[in-house]
């Protein structure tokens, strides 16, 4: 294929005709294996198609030809991370950060800050330093506003986030927002996207102020927040929406709180509290935090379902005659230690199956990559069921085909843990070696289900093996779990709201 044909492949890609582009690029590199542009184009087209398992070898081939192309290294890291090769992704981002131009270095550092807690090879100090570097880079030359508290009848709270319209996301937050005492607090909900709505669980209060700020620069938003006299600014999304996290660098309110989406220190200055609990962050880990840690009495992540959910069903093993383990965690959480632990569980439980479902598994190359990784753990494809995306209700119904949910390491489930428990499925996890690895523990302990928290991976394997021997006990647990969960602190956002209100008031007064 000549350069004209390569340009035509590029045009197919730019037009969104990914299948045609991939076929053209593949023909080109078959004819000219030394074509950097061909391999790079193929990798980009595969990634655009979300075929990360195909993008990875293509981008590696491009880098073999031109190792100094740091932008390609960033794209390789994105593909690696998307399907669970987290440690490799961190290494590629780190090299791009060291070797790239200004734009490439900024992108690599931002992505490193986001994914660092999920790398099993990084410790607390490394995560803190990466996030501090990013905060320093974002804050270079910035002068904080640092307004003072304006005494008044009500404390003005501003919660900002990007997912106010998404029911499955907001079940972890909206219960707290709804429970605020409007006689003492004035609420401002700052939305990077559609506003809060009844479908997402929001109970409209006439005095609440709704801000729609999508696309507004952080400096401009900070100025508006300061002018509005906000007393307490609370970040709801953290590293789940990193574009808005640097708002905190502007110090737009006298008190700034990081509640969720951090899974470790933010690395940012100008924070007055990082909200956690005794199960998620240990006292000896506070030295690795850039901000003061405030622990609430129960889980920092209670939830409440305010939309219809499928009924709890009997465990499928009663009819199938074998145990089905499962996970609906995102593909980027499927690290090598996770797959090794899961493979060990299936080896220890003869005849068992593993059902995995996430959107990445819609794509053939991603499925092939995952099966190859399991093959390296001596687990054949006949033991594994892979399913792709679907509606939220359909995802919840999947738990009717799972006996036990297996957690991921070192980055646990959060929303998926809550959903599995609500559907009657025990979630098996470990104590974890970091905050990202203790989210499930926090929820389970508050739910009174500490028996599902193993001390380590060896204990996790033993726990799964032991519990799988008694299907009738599993059936009894499943019948009662939802009611017990609903009555537990894990489903009591109002109680957390009272604690947060006290933290807000104490911090403003201090």
N, C-alpha and C positions, 0 to 999 in steps of 0.2 A: 504494500500500500504506500503510495507517495504522500508528500505533504499536503497535496490537495485533498486526498481522501481522508487524511487525518483531520484536516480542518472541517470536513463534512461530518466526521464523527463528533467533533467538538460542537458543531451546530446542532446536531441531534440531541446532545446532552443539554445544551442551553435551552432548547425548546421543550425539555421535559420528556423527550422520547427515550427513556432510559434503556429499555430493552434493545432498541435499534442501536443506540450509542455503544452499549456494552458489546454487542455482536461485532460492531465495526472496530472497536478498540482491540478486541480479542484477535480478530483477523490481522490487524496491524502488527501486534506484538508477536504473533505466530510467524509472520514474515520477517520481522525485524526485532529479535529479542533484546537488542541493545538500544531500543528507543525509549529514552526517559519520558518523553512526552506521551508516548503510547501507554506505558505502564501507569504514569501519573493520571492520565485521562481515564484509564480503566478503573483505577482505584477511586477517583472522584465519582464516576458514574455509579459504581457499585455502592458507594456510601450514600449517594443521592437516592438510590433504590432501597436503602436501609439494609442492603446485603453486606453487612460488616464482615462476615466470614469470607466473602470474596474480595472485599476491599483490602483487607490486611495483607495477603500475599502480594497483591498488585502494588501497593504502596511500598512494601519492603523491597520489591524488585526495583522500583524507582529510586529508592534511597541507596541501594547497592551501586547504582550507576552514578548517583550524585549525592554522596553522604552529607554534603554541606547545605542541602536544601531544607532549612529549618521549618519552613511553612508546610512542607510535605510531612515532616516529622510530627507537627501538631495534628494534621489530619489523620495520620496513622494512630496517634495516641487517642484521638476521639473514637476511632473505630475499635481499638483494643478495649477501651473502657466500656463501650456500649454493650459488649457481650462478656464482660467479667474478667478480662485480662488486666486487672487493675494495677498490679505491680509493674508490669511491662509498660502500661500507659504512663505511670508516674515517671518511669525512667526516660521515656521519650519526651514527655513534657519538660522534664528537668534539662535534658540536653538542648531542646529548642530554646529554653529560657537562657541557657548559657551562650548559645551560638547565634541566635537569630537577630534580625533587625529590631528596631523599637516596637513596631506593631506586633511582630511575632512573639517577642519576649513578653509583651503585655498580655497577649492571649494565652500563652503557655502558663504564665504565673497565675492568672485568674482561674484557669481550669485546674491547676495544681491545688489551689486553695480550696476549691470545691470538692475535689475527690480524695484529698489526702487522708481523712479519717477512715476511708474504706480500704486503704492499702495495708495488708497484714504485715508488711515489712517496715512500716513507719511507726515509730513510737510517739509518745506524747510530746516530747521536746521538738521533734521534727515537724509535727503538725502545727504546733504553736509558731515555730519560726517561719514556716511557709506562709501561714496566714498573716503574720506580722509583716513579712516582706510585701505581701500584696497590699495590706492596709497602708504601709508607708508609701508604696508606689502610687496608690490612688489618692493619698492625701498630700502629695508633694505640692507645695505652694499654696495650699488651701488654708484660709483663715477661718476657724470656727466662729459661729455666731455667738454661742454661749449666752442665751437670754436668761434673765432672772425670773424666778417664780413670781407671779402676780397674784397676791392673795385675793380670794373671792369666795363666793358662796359655794361654788362647785369646783372640783378638780377637773381640769380638762385633759381627757385621755385621747390619744390618737393611735389607733391600730392601723398599720399599713401592711398590705399584702396584695398578691396577684391572683388569688383564687377564690374570691368571695362568692362567685357564682357557681362553684363546683360542689355539689352535695357530698360526694364521697370524700373530698378533701376537708370540707368545712365541718364534718362531724367531729373532728378533733379540736375545733376552735369555737364554733358558733354557740355551743352551750355556755361557755364562759361569757361571751359577748352579750348574749341574751340575759344572763343573770345579773348583770351590773345594776346597782342601785342608782337609778337616774335622779333620785332626790339629792344624791351626794356627788355624782359624777356626770360630767357632760361628755358624751361619746362622739368622736370623729372617726369615721371609717374611711380610710384613704385607699382607694382601689386602683391598682394597676391593671385595669381591665373592666369587665362588666361589674356593675354595682351589686351589693348584697341583695338577695331576693328571698322570697318565701320558699321557693323550690330548693334553695340551699340552706334552709333552716332558719333564716333570719326572721325574728319577730320585730316588725317595724315599730319604732318608737318615734313619735312626732318630733321630739326634741333632738334626735340624733342628726348629726351632720354627715352627709355622704359626699366625699370628694372623689372625682374621677380624674386621674392624673396620668393616665397611660401616655408615655412618650415625653412627659415633662422632665427636663433635666433636673438632676438632684439639687443643684445649687438654687434653681428657681423654686422647687418644692420646699426646700429648707427655708427659704425666705418667707414663703406663704405660711408655713407652719409657725415660724417665729412671730409673724405679724398677727396670727390668730391666737396667740397667747397659749399655745399648747404647753401643759405642765409636764406630761409624761408621754413619751413617744415609745411605742412598743412594736418591735419587728416581729411579724408573724411567720415569715417564710425563710429568713436567713439565707443559707447557701442553696436553698431550693430555688431562689430567685436572686442570683448574685448581682444583677445589674442595679438593683435598688439598695442593696446592703450598704454601699458607700455613702448613702444618705446620712448614716450615723456619724460620719467624719465631720459633717457640717455643724454638729451640736446645735440642732434646731430647737431643742427643748431643754429645760433645766435638768430633767431626768430622762435617761434613755435606757430601755430594758430590752434584752434579748431573751425571748421566751422560747422560740421553737425553730427547728430547721438548722441547728448549729452542729449537733453531734460532737461537741468539743468546744474549745475556746473559739471565739470569733477572731482573735488576734487583733481586734480593733481597740484603739483608745476611746475615751469619751463615753464609756459604758458604765452605768451605775449598778447593774445587776445582770447576772446570767442565771436564769431560773432553771433549777434542776430538782432532784430529790435524792434521798439517801441511797437509792438503788442504782441511780444512773451515774453519779459522779462521787468518787470516794474522797475523803479529806486529804489524803496524801497526793491527790492529783490536782489540788487547787493551785499548787505552785506552777503548774503548766497552763494556767488560765491568765489571760490579760485583764480580766474583769472580776469583781467580787462575785462569789457564788452565793445565791440565796436558795435554800432548799425548802420545798413545801412538804407538808406532812404526808401526803400520799403521792400518787404519780403526778408528774408535771404534764402528763399527756392523757387526761381522761377523755372519754368520747361519749357521744350520744347519737343513736340512730333516729333520725326524724323523717325517714322515708321508708317505704315498704321494702321488706327483705324476704327472701324465700323462707319457707318453714324449715325448721331443723328436721333432718331425716335420720333414720337409723344408720349406724355405720355400715358402709358397703361390704365390709368383710363378712358380715353375717350371711350374705347371699353368694358373694364371690368365692368364698373359701380361702382367700389370701388377704394379707394386709396391703393396703395402698397408702404409701406415704406420699406427701405432696408439698409443693410450694408454688405460690403465685407471686413471689417476690420478683422485682425487676431483674432483667438479665445482668445489669451491671453489678448486682450483688452476688453473682454466682462465681466467687473467687475459687482459686485452686484449693485452699483449705476447706471451703464449703463442699465442693464436689468430693473431696477425699473423705470427709466425714459422712456424707450421704451414701457414698459407695460402701463404706464400712458398715453402715446400718443395714443396707440391703444384703450384704454378704452375711451378716449375723442373723437375719430373719429370712430363712429359706422360703422361696416362692413369692416373696413380696415384690411389689411394683413401686415405681416412682413416677408420679404425675406432675409435670412442670408446665406452667402456663404463664406466658407473658407476651407482649406485643412483638418483641424481637423474634419470637419463634414463628411468626407468620412467614419468615423468609428462609428459603432452603439452605443457603450457605451458613446462616446462623445455627440452624439445626445441625448441620453436618459438623460444624466446629464444636458444638457442645457434645455431640455423640463421640467425636474423636477424643475429647478430653475425658469422657467417662471410660472409653476404651483403654486409655492410659491407666485408669484405676481398676482395670480388669472387670468392668461392668458392661455387659453386652446390651445392644439396643432392644432385645426382646424383653428386658426388664423395665424399659423407660417409655413413658407416654409423653409426647411433646405436643402442646396445643398453643395456638396463637391468640390474638386479641378477640374482643367481643364487647358487648355492652356491659355496663357495671352489674346489672342484674344477672347477666349470664355468668360473669366472673364469680359472683356470690354463689350461684347455683352449682358451680364446680366443686364446692366443698362437700356437696352431697355424694361425691365420688372419691372422697379422701377420708381415710381413717385418722391419720395423724399428720399435722403440718410440721415440717422440719424447718427450723430457722436457718438463716445464712450468717456467715462469719467473715470478717469482723464487723460487718455492717448488717444489722438486724432488719427485719421488717418492722413497720410501725403501723401504718394503716392496714396492711395485710394481716398483721397479728390481731388487731382489733376485729377485723372482719371474720377471720377464721374462728376466733373464740365465740363471736356472736352466732355463728352458724353451727356451734356445738362441737367444733373440732379442737382437740387439745393441740397447743403449740409447744413444741419441745425446743428449748434453747439452753444456753449456758450463762454463767455469771458474766462472762466477757472480760476482755482486758482493756476496754476503753468505753467511753460514753456511747459511741456508735454501736457497740456490741452489747449494750445493756438496755436498749429501748424496750425490747420484749420483756426483759426481766422486770422493768418498772411497771409495765401494764399487768403482768402476771401476778406480781406480788400484791398490787393494789386489788386485784380481782380475787385474792385468796387462793391462787393457784400456784403457789411457790413450789409445789411438788414437781412441776414441769420444768424447773430451772436446775440444770445439772451444774456441778462445780467446774467442769472442764469438758473438753471434747470426748475424752474417754468415758466420762460419766454420761454424756449425751448419748453415746452409742449404747451403753448399758441400759440407760433409761428407756430408749426406744425399743430395745430388745425385750426388756422385762414387760413393759406395758402391752406390747403386741401379743403376748401369750394369753391374754384374758379378754376375748371379744365381748363377753357378757358384761364385764366390768366397764368396758368402753361404752357399751350401749347404755348402761345406767348413767354414766357420767354425761353422755350426750343429751339425754332426756332433760337433765336438770341444769345444765351449764348456763343456758341463756338466762333463765330466771335468776340464778344466783349471781351471774355477772351484772345484770341490770340493777340488782340491789346492792352492789359493792361500790367502794370508792372509785373503782376504775370507770364507772359510769355516773359519776357525780361531779359534773363540771361546776355546779353552783358552789360546792365546797371549795374548789380551787379558786373560783372567782373571789370568794371572801378573803382567801389568803393573798391573792394578788392585789386586791384593793388595799390590804394592810401594808404590803410591801411598797406599793405606790405612795401611800400616804407617809409612811416612815421615811422613805428615801427623799421625798420632797421636803420633809421637815428637817432632815439632817443637814 
